[in-house]
Amino acid sequence: MAPVVVRYADFSGNSGQASGSAQCLSGEQAVGGGYYAGGNGLNGPPVVNAPVPGTDGDPATGWQVTILASGGSAFLTARVYVLCQQTGA
């Protein structure tokens, strides 16, 4: 079995919302993902925390997340992670 590697992308946004995505490299498939946004005043779970593409039956190649801040106008910074594994092709 091929090892799982971590890929990530930093993202930011203002007006209390931020969205970002991280992609696997060519020949890799996403097997999981998540995000870190510590100390940003988040008021709950993310609005989106899902594989890319999110289409039934398609292999995932990345991960996307959208987060909200409790203040509504806060500047947010975060990091989205995708766990990638080399495909057999």
DSSP file (Angstrom, degrees, kcal/mol; ACC not computed):
  #  RESIDUE AA STRUCTURE BP1 BP2  ACC     N-H-->O    O-->H-N    N-H-->O    O-->H-N    TCO  KAPPA ALPHA  PHI   PSI    X-CA   Y-CA   Z-CA
    1    1 A M              0   0    0      0, 0.0    85,-0.0     0, 0.0     0, 0.0   0.000 360.0 360.0 360.0 136.5    0.0    0.0    0.0
    2    2 A A        -     0   0    0     84,-0.3    86,-0.0     1,-0.1     2,-0.0  -0.414 360.0-102.9 -71.3 146.3    1.3    3.5   -0.9
    3    3 A P        -     0   0    0      0, 0.0    83,-0.7     0, 0.0     2,-0.5  -0.297  29.7-119.9 -67.3 155.5    2.0    5.9    1.9
    4    4 A V  E     -A   85   0A   0     81,-0.2     2,-0.3    79,-0.0    81,-0.2  -0.845  31.0-165.1 -95.5 131.2   -0.4    8.7    2.7
    5    5 A V  E     -A   84   0A   0     79,-3.1    79,-3.2    -2,-0.5     2,-0.4  -0.851  15.5-125.0-117.5 154.4    1.1   12.2    2.4
    6    6 A V  E     +A   83   0A   0     -2,-0.3     2,-0.3    77,-0.2    77,-0.2  -0.832  25.2 178.6 -99.5 132.8   -0.2   15.6    3.7
    7    7 A R  E     +A   82   0A   0     75,-2.4    75,-2.7    -2,-0.4     2,-0.3  -0.949  11.0 178.1-124.1 150.2   -0.7   18.5    1.4
    8    8 A Y  E     -A   81   0A   0     -2,-0.3     2,-0.3    73,-0.2    73,-0.2  -0.966  20.1-157.7-149.4 164.9   -2.1   21.9    2.6
    9    9 A A  E     -A   80   0A   0     71,-1.9    71,-2.5    -2,-0.3     2,-0.3  -0.985  18.0-135.5-144.2 134.9   -2.9   25.4    1.6
   10   10 A D  E     +A   79   0A   0     -2,-0.3     2,-0.3    69,-0.2    69,-0.2  -0.662  30.1 175.3 -85.1 146.0   -3.3   28.5    3.7
   11   11 A F  E     -A   78   0A   0     67,-2.6    67,-2.5    -2,-0.3     2,-0.3  -0.965  10.5-173.8-146.7 163.4   -6.2   30.8    3.1
   12   12 A S  E     +A   77   0A   0     -2,-0.3     7,-0.4     7,-0.3     2,-0.3  -0.954   4.6 172.4-151.3 167.0   -7.8   33.9    4.5
   13   13 A G  E     -A   76   0A   0     63,-1.9    63,-3.4    -2,-0.3     2,-0.2  -0.966  17.0-140.1-170.0 160.9  -10.9   36.1    4.2
   14   14 A N  S >  S+     0   0    0     -2,-0.3     3,-1.1    61,-0.2    60,-0.2  -0.567  72.9  65.2-119.8-171.3  -12.7   39.0    5.8
   15   15 A S  T 3  S-     0   0    0     58,-0.7    59,-0.2     1,-0.2    60,-0.1   0.745 126.5 -68.0  62.5  25.2  -16.3   39.8    6.4
   16   16 A G  T 3  S+     0   0    0     58,-2.0    53,-2.4    -3,-0.2     2,-0.3   0.581 115.3  89.7  79.3   9.3  -16.4   36.9    8.8
   17   17 A Q  E <   +C   68   0B   0     -3,-1.1     2,-0.3    57,-0.2    59,-0.2  -0.997  44.4 176.7-141.1 144.7  -16.0   34.2    6.2
   18   18 A A  E     -C   67   0B   0     49,-1.9    49,-2.6    -2,-0.3     2,-0.4  -0.993   5.3-170.5-146.4 142.5  -13.1   32.4    4.5
   19   19 A S  E     +C   66   0B   0     -7,-0.4     2,-0.3    -2,-0.3    -7,-0.3  -0.978  13.4 157.8-132.3 145.1  -12.9   29.5    2.0
   20   20 A G  E     -C   65   0B   0     45,-2.3    45,-2.4    -2,-0.4     2,-0.3  -0.984  18.4-155.8-157.4 166.3  -10.0   27.5    0.8
   21   21 A S  E     -C   64   0B   0     -2,-0.3     2,-0.4    43,-0.2    43,-0.2  -0.990   5.2-152.8-146.0 153.6   -9.0   24.2   -0.8
   22   22 A A  E     -C   63   0B   0     41,-2.3    41,-2.4    -2,-0.3     2,-0.3  -0.969  17.2-151.0-125.3 143.2   -6.0   22.0   -1.1
   23   23 A Q  E     -C   62   0B   0     -2,-0.4    39,-0.3    39,-0.2     2,-0.1  -0.877  10.9-127.2-119.4 146.2   -5.2   19.6   -4.0
   24   24 A C        -     0   0    0     37,-3.2     2,-0.1    -2,-0.3     3,-0.1  -0.450  38.5-102.4 -76.1 160.3   -3.4   16.4   -4.4
   25   25 A L    >   -     0   0    0      1,-0.2     3,-2.0    -2,-0.1    -1,-0.1  -0.375  52.4 -72.7 -78.2 164.6   -0.7   16.1   -7.0
   26   26 A S  T 3  S+     0   0    0      1,-0.3    -1,-0.2    -2,-0.1     3,-0.1  -0.340 124.7  27.3 -56.6 134.4   -1.3   14.4  -10.3
   27   27 A G  T 3  S+     0   0    0      1,-0.3    60,-3.1    -3,-0.1     2,-0.3   0.442 103.7 103.0  88.5   0.5   -1.5   10.6   -9.8
   28   28 A E  E <   -B   86   0A   0     -3,-2.0     2,-0.4    58,-0.3    -1,-0.3  -0.824  55.2-153.0-113.5 155.6   -2.7   11.0   -6.2
   29   29 A Q  E     -B   85   0A   0     56,-2.6    56,-2.4    -2,-0.3     2,-0.3  -0.982  23.6-114.6-126.7 140.1   -6.2   10.5   -4.7
   30   30 A A  E     +B   84   0A   0     30,-2.6    30,-0.4    -2,-0.4    54,-0.2  -0.541  30.1 174.9 -73.0 133.9   -7.6   12.2   -1.6
   31   31 A V  E     -     0   0A   0     52,-3.1     2,-0.3     1,-0.4    53,-0.2   0.338  66.2 -24.2-118.5   1.4   -8.4    9.8    1.2
   32   32 A G  E     -B   83   0A   0     51,-0.8    51,-2.8    18,-0.0    -1,-0.4  -0.952  59.0-178.3 170.8 177.4   -9.3   12.5    3.8
   33   33 A G  E     +B   82   0A   0     -2,-0.3     2,-0.3    49,-0.3    49,-0.2  -0.984   6.3 164.9-178.4 179.7   -8.9   16.1    4.9
   34   34 A G  E     -B   81   0A   0     47,-1.8    47,-2.9    -2,-0.3     2,-0.3  -0.956  24.8-110.6 176.1-162.2   -9.7   18.8    7.4
   35   35 A Y  E     -B   80   0A   0     -2,-0.3     2,-0.4    45,-0.3    45,-0.2  -0.968   3.8-144.6-152.8 164.5   -8.7   22.2    8.5
   36   36 A Y  E     +B   79   0A   0     43,-2.4    43,-2.1    -2,-0.3    -2,-0.0  -0.989  25.3 156.4-135.4 127.6   -7.1   24.3   11.3
   37   37 A A    >   +     0   0    0     -2,-0.4     3,-1.1    41,-0.2     5,-0.3  -0.264  21.4 176.7-142.7  49.6   -8.2   27.8   12.3
   38   38 A G  T 3   +     0   0    0      1,-0.2    39,-0.1     2,-0.1    -2,-0.1  -0.276  63.4  11.9 -64.2 140.0   -7.1   28.2   15.9
   39   39 A G  T 3  S+     0   0    0      1,-0.1    -1,-0.2     3,-0.1     0, 0.0   0.673  88.7 116.6  74.1  19.6   -7.7   31.5   17.6
   40   40 A N  S <  S-     0   0    0     -3,-1.1    30,-0.2    34,-0.0    -2,-0.1   0.415  83.9-111.3-101.0   1.7  -10.0   33.0   15.0
   41   41 A G        -     0   0    0      1,-0.2    29,-3.2    28,-0.1    30,-0.3   0.855  48.9-179.0  72.8  33.9  -13.2   33.4   17.1
   42   42 A L  B     -E   69   0C   0     -5,-0.3    27,-0.2    27,-0.2    -1,-0.2  -0.387  20.1-153.7 -66.9 145.9  -15.1   30.7   15.1
   43   43 A N        -     0   0    0     25,-0.8    -1,-0.1     2,-0.1    26,-0.1   0.188  61.4 -33.2-109.7  18.0  -18.6   30.2   16.3
   44   44 A G  S    S-     0   0    0     24,-0.3    24,-0.2     0, 0.0    -1,-0.1  -0.985  91.7 -24.9 161.4-167.2  -19.2   26.6   15.3
   45   45 A P  S    S-     0   0    0      0, 0.0    23,-0.2     0, 0.0    -2,-0.1  -0.221  76.3 -84.7 -68.3 162.7  -18.5   23.9   12.8
   46   46 A P        -     0   0    0      0, 0.0    21,-0.2     0, 0.0     3,-0.2  -0.282  24.3-134.3 -65.4 154.3  -17.4   24.8    9.3
   47   47 A V  S    S+     0   0    0     19,-2.0     2,-0.4     1,-0.3    20,-0.2   0.873  96.5  21.5 -73.3 -39.3  -20.1   25.5    6.7
   48   48 A V  E     +D   66   0B   0     18,-1.4    18,-2.2     2,-0.0    -1,-0.3  -0.999  59.4 155.7-131.0 133.6  -18.2   23.3    4.2
   49   49 A N  E     +D   65   0B   0     -2,-0.4    16,-0.2    16,-0.2   -16,-0.1  -0.633  39.8 124.7-152.4  86.1  -15.7   20.6    5.1
   50   50 A A  E     -D   64   0B   0     14,-2.1    14,-3.0    -2,-0.1   -16,-0.1  -0.934  59.2 -90.2-150.6 159.7  -15.8   18.2    2.1
   51   51 A P  E     -D   63   0B   0      0, 0.0    12,-0.3     0, 0.0    -2,-0.1  -0.324  50.7 -97.4 -71.2 159.7  -13.8   16.4   -0.6
   52   52 A V  E    S+D   62   0B   0     10,-2.2     9,-3.3     1,-0.2    10,-1.5  -0.992 109.8  28.2-120.4 130.4  -13.3   17.9   -4.1
   53   53 A P  S    S-     0   0    0      0, 0.0    -1,-0.2     0, 0.0     9,-0.1   0.712  76.9-163.5 -73.1 158.2  -15.1   17.1   -6.3
   54   54 A G        +     0   0    0     -2,-0.1     2,-0.4    -4,-0.1    -2,-0.1  -0.058  45.8 129.0 -94.2  32.5  -18.0   16.3   -4.1
   55   55 A T    >   -     0   0    0      4,-0.1     3,-1.8     1,-0.1     2,-0.1  -0.754  67.5-106.7 -94.9 132.7  -19.7   14.3   -6.8
   56   56 A D  T 3  S+     0   0    0     -2,-0.4    -1,-0.1     1,-0.3    -2,-0.1  -0.335 102.7  11.0 -57.0 125.5  -21.0   10.8   -6.1
   57   57 A G  T 3  S+     0   0    0      1,-0.3    -1,-0.3    -2,-0.1    -3,-0.0   0.262  98.0 116.0  91.2 -11.5  -18.8    8.2   -7.7
   58   58 A D  S <  S-     0   0    0     -3,-1.8    -1,-0.3    -5,-0.1     2,-0.1  -0.719  72.4-109.6 -91.0 140.7  -15.9   10.5   -8.7
   59   59 A P        -     0   0    0      0, 0.0     2,-0.3     0, 0.0    -4,-0.1  -0.457  35.6-117.7 -65.9 137.3  -12.5   10.0   -7.1
   60   60 A A        +     0   0    0    -30,-0.4   -30,-2.6    -2,-0.1     3,-0.1  -0.572  33.9 174.7 -78.1 138.0  -11.6   12.8   -4.7
   61   61 A T        -     0   0    0     -9,-3.3   -37,-3.2    -2,-0.3     2,-0.3   0.336  63.1  -0.3-122.5   1.5   -8.5   14.9   -5.7
   62   62 A G  E     -CD  23  52B   0    -10,-1.5   -10,-2.2   -39,-0.3     2,-0.3  -0.939  64.5-110.8-168.0-172.4   -8.6   17.6   -3.0
   63   63 A W  E     -CD  22  51B   0    -41,-2.4   -41,-2.3   -12,-0.3     2,-0.3  -0.996  22.0-164.4-140.9 142.7  -10.4   19.0    0.1
   64   64 A Q  E     -CD  21  50B   0    -14,-3.0   -14,-2.1    -2,-0.3     2,-0.3  -0.938   5.8-177.8-129.1 151.4  -12.4   22.2    0.6
   65   65 A V  E     -CD  20  49B   0    -45,-2.4   -45,-2.3    -2,-0.3     2,-0.4  -0.997  12.0-167.6-147.5 144.0  -13.5   24.2    3.7
   66   66 A T  E     -CD  19  48B   0    -18,-2.2   -19,-2.0    -2,-0.3   -18,-1.4  -0.997  17.4-172.7-129.3 128.3  -15.5   27.3    4.4
   67   67 A I  E     -C   18   0B   0    -49,-2.6   -49,-1.9    -2,-0.4     2,-0.3  -0.845  10.1-149.1-121.4 156.5  -15.5   28.7    7.9
   68   68 A L  E     -C   17   0B   0     -2,-0.3   -25,-0.8   -51,-0.2     2,-0.3  -0.920  10.7-136.1-123.1 149.4  -17.4   31.5    9.7
   69   69 A A  B >   -E   42   0C   0    -53,-2.4     3,-0.6    -2,-0.3   -27,-0.2  -0.762  16.4-129.6-102.6 152.2  -16.4   33.9   12.5
   70   70 A S  T 3  S+     0   0    0    -29,-3.2   -28,-0.1    -2,-0.3    -1,-0.1   0.790 105.2  58.6 -69.3 -27.7  -18.5   34.8   15.5
   71   71 A G  T 3  S-     0   0    0    -30,-0.3    -1,-0.2     1,-0.1   -29,-0.1   0.683  94.5-139.5 -78.7 -17.3  -18.0   38.5   15.0
   72   72 A G  S <  S+     0   0    0     -3,-0.6    -1,-0.1   -56,-0.2   -55,-0.1   0.123  93.7  48.4  82.7 -24.4  -19.4   38.6   11.4
   73   73 A S  S    S+     0   0    0    -57,-0.1   -58,-0.7   -58,-0.1    -1,-0.1   0.233  80.0 129.9-130.1  12.9  -16.7   41.0   10.2
   74   74 A A        -     0   0    0    -59,-0.2   -58,-2.0   -60,-0.2     2,-0.5  -0.318  60.5-119.0 -71.3 150.5  -13.5   39.4   11.5
   75   75 A F        -     0   0    0    -61,-0.2     2,-0.4   -60,-0.1   -61,-0.2  -0.805  37.0-160.0 -85.4 127.2  -10.5   38.7    9.3
   76   76 A L  E     -A   13   0A   0    -63,-3.4   -63,-1.9    -2,-0.5     2,-0.4  -0.858  16.4-174.3-113.6 144.1   -9.9   34.9    9.3
   77   77 A T  E     +A   12   0A   0     -2,-0.4     2,-0.3   -65,-0.2   -65,-0.2  -0.989  19.3 151.7-130.3 145.3   -6.8   32.9    8.5
   78   78 A A  E     -A   11   0A   0    -67,-2.5   -67,-2.6    -2,-0.4     2,-0.4  -0.946  35.3-124.8-158.9 174.5   -6.8   29.1    8.3
   79   79 A R  E     -AB  10  36A   0    -43,-2.1   -43,-2.4    -2,-0.3     2,-0.4  -1.000  15.8-154.2-133.4 131.5   -5.1   26.1    6.7
   80   80 A V  E     -AB   9  35A   0    -71,-2.5   -71,-1.9    -2,-0.4     2,-0.3  -0.893  13.5-158.5-105.8 136.5   -6.9   23.3    4.8
   81   81 A Y  E     -AB   8  34A   0    -47,-2.9   -47,-1.8    -2,-0.4     2,-0.4  -0.863   9.3-168.8-114.3 146.2   -5.3   19.9    4.7
   82   82 A V  E     -AB   7  33A   0    -75,-2.7   -75,-2.4    -2,-0.3     2,-0.6  -0.999  16.0-142.7-130.7 136.3   -5.8   17.0    2.3
   83   83 A L  E     -AB   6  32A   0    -51,-2.8   -52,-3.1    -2,-0.4   -51,-0.8  -0.874  27.0-167.6 -97.0 122.9   -4.4   13.5    2.8
   84   84 A C  E     -AB   5  30A   0    -79,-3.2   -79,-3.1    -2,-0.6     2,-0.4  -0.877  13.9-168.1-120.5 144.6   -3.3   12.0   -0.5
   85   85 A Q  E     -AB   4  29A   0    -56,-2.4   -56,-2.6    -2,-0.4   -81,-0.2  -0.995  31.5-109.2-130.9 137.0   -2.3    8.6   -1.6
   86   86 A Q  E     - B   0  28A   0    -83,-0.7   -84,-0.3    -2,-0.4   -58,-0.3  -0.388  35.3-133.9 -62.5 134.3   -0.6    7.6   -4.8
   87   87 A T        -     0   0    0    -60,-3.1    -1,-0.1    -2,-0.1     0, 0.0  -0.424  19.8-111.5 -84.4 166.6   -2.9    5.7   -7.2
   88   88 A G              0   0    0      1,-0.2    -1,-0.1    -2,-0.1    -2,-0.1   0.553 360.0 360.0 -75.7  -7.5   -1.9    2.5   -8.9
   89   89 A A              0   0    0    -62,-0.1    -1,-0.2     0, 0.0    -3,-0.0   0.493 360.0 360.0 -74.3 360.0   -1.9    4.2  -12.4
